[in-house]
């Protein structure tokens, strides 16, 4: 999933639904979203700048029952600070 400038105004509550739909029944899935496509990852390993520009991340590992969402809270405020991505 690649974010674009329009996602800045997207209701953040729909991003998990988009990520879940993308992951569907995969056993492991990691979805990252960027606002500026210039900084979106072009491949792996990602550069430090690409990592720092991730604005939304969804991770699911069905084998361990892990489901996690992280947000860039400078853009999308969260009531729970544990849902905020670390900021440099």
C-alpha positions as a Markdown table, in Angstrom:
| # | Residue | x | y | z |
|---|---|---|---|---|
| 1 | Unk | 0.0 | 0.0 | 0.0 |
| 2 | Unk | 1.4 | 3.3 | -0.9 |
| 3 | Unk | 0.1 | 6.5 | 0.7 |
| 4 | Unk | -0.1 | 9.7 | -1.3 |
| 5 | Unk | -0.7 | 13.3 | -0.5 |
| 6 | Unk | -4.5 | 12.7 | -0.3 |
| 7 | Unk | -4.0 | 10.4 | 2.7 |
| 8 | Unk | -3.1 | 13.4 | 4.8 |
| 9 | Unk | -6.8 | 14.2 | 4.9 |
| 10 | Unk | -8.0 | 10.6 | 5.2 |
| 11 | Unk | -9.9 | 9.5 | 8.3 |
| 12 | Unk | -7.2 | 7.5 | 10.0 |
| 13 | Unk | -9.8 | 5.0 | 11.2 |
| 14 | Unk | -10.1 | 3.6 | 7.7 |
| 15 | Unk | -6.4 | 2.9 | 7.3 |
| 16 | Unk | -6.5 | -0.3 | 9.4 |
| 17 | Unk | -9.4 | -1.6 | 7.2 |
| 18 | Unk | -7.4 | -0.9 | 4.1 |
| 19 | Unk | -4.3 | -2.7 | 5.6 |
| 20 | Unk | -6.4 | -5.6 | 6.9 |
| 21 | Unk | -8.0 | -6.1 | 3.5 |
| 22 | Unk | -4.6 | -6.1 | 1.9 |
| 23 | Unk | -3.3 | -8.7 | 4.3 |
| 24 | Unk | -6.4 | -10.8 | 4.1 |
| 25 | Unk | -5.5 | -14.3 | 5.2 |
| 26 | Unk | -1.7 | -14.0 | 5.0 |
| 27 | Unk | 0.0 | -15.6 | 8.0 |
| 28 | Unk | 2.4 | -12.6 | 8.3 |
| 29 | Unk | 1.9 | -9.2 | 6.7 |
| 30 | Unk | 3.5 | -5.8 | 7.2 |
| 31 | Unk | 1.9 | -2.8 | 5.6 |
| 32 | Unk | 3.6 | 0.6 | 5.6 |
| 33 | Unk | 2.2 | 3.9 | 4.3 |
| 34 | Unk | 3.9 | 7.2 | 3.4 |
| 35 | Unk | 2.4 | 10.6 | 2.6 |
| 36 | Unk | 5.1 | 11.7 | 0.2 |
| 37 | Unk | 5.7 | 9.1 | -2.5 |
| 38 | Unk | 9.2 | 10.5 | -3.0 |
| 39 | Unk | 10.1 | 9.1 | 0.4 |
| 40 | Unk | 8.3 | 5.7 | 0.0 |
| 41 | Unk | 10.5 | 2.7 | 0.0 |
| 42 | Unk | 11.7 | 1.6 | -3.4 |
| 43 | Unk | 12.9 | -1.7 | -2.1 |
| 44 | Unk | 14.5 | -3.5 | 0.8 |
| 45 | Unk | 16.5 | -2.9 | 2.8 |
| 46 | Unk | 14.9 | 0.5 | 3.3 |
| 47 | Unk | 17.1 | 3.5 | 3.7 |
| 48 | Unk | 17.0 | 5.4 | 7.1 |
| 49 | Unk | 15.1 | 8.2 | 5.4 |
| 50 | Unk | 12.5 | 5.8 | 4.1 |
| 51 | Unk | 12.1 | 4.3 | 7.5 |
| 52 | Unk | 11.8 | 7.7 | 9.2 |
| 53 | Unk | 9.1 | 8.8 | 6.7 |
| 54 | Unk | 6.7 | 5.9 | 7.4 |
| 55 | Unk | 3.4 | 7.5 | 8.6 |
| 56 | Unk | 1.4 | 4.4 | 9.2 |
| 57 | Unk | 2.3 | 0.8 | 9.8 |
| 58 | Unk | 0.2 | -2.3 | 10.3 |
| 59 | Unk | 1.8 | -5.6 | 11.3 |
| 60 | Unk | 0.0 | -8.9 | 11.7 |
| 61 | Unk | 1.5 | -12.3 | 12.6 |
| 62 | Unk | -1.3 | -14.8 | 12.9 |
| 63 | Unk | 1.1 | -17.5 | 14.4 |
| 64 | Unk | 1.7 | -15.3 | 17.4 |
| 65 | Unk | -1.7 | -13.5 | 17.4 |
| 66 | Unk | 0.1 | -10.2 | 17.0 |
| 67 | Unk | -1.8 | -7.3 | 15.4 |
| 68 | Unk | -0.3 | -3.9 | 15.8 |
| 69 | Unk | -0.9 | -0.5 | 14.3 |
| 70 | Unk | 1.5 | 2.4 | 14.6 |
| 71 | Unk | 0.8 | 6.0 | 13.6 |
| 72 | Unk | 2.9 | 9.1 | 13.0 |
| 73 | Unk | 1.1 | 11.0 | 15.8 |
| 74 | Unk | 2.5 | 14.3 | 14.5 |
| 75 | Unk | -0.1 | 13.8 | 11.7 |
| 76 | Unk | -2.8 | 11.6 | 13.2 |
| 77 | Unk | -3.2 | 12.1 | 16.9 |
| 78 | Unk | -3.9 | 9.0 | 19.0 |
| 79 | Unk | -5.5 | 8.8 | 22.4 |
| 80 | Unk | -3.0 | 6.0 | 23.3 |
| 81 | Unk | 0.7 | 7.1 | 23.0 |
| 82 | Unk | 1.6 | 3.5 | 22.6 |
| 83 | Unk | 0.1 | 3.6 | 19.1 |
| 84 | Unk | 2.5 | 6.3 | 18.1 |
| 85 | Unk | 5.6 | 5.5 | 16.0 |
| 86 | Unk | 8.9 | 6.5 | 17.5 |
| 87 | Unk | 10.1 | 9.9 | 16.3 |
| 88 | Unk | 13.7 | 10.8 | 15.8 |
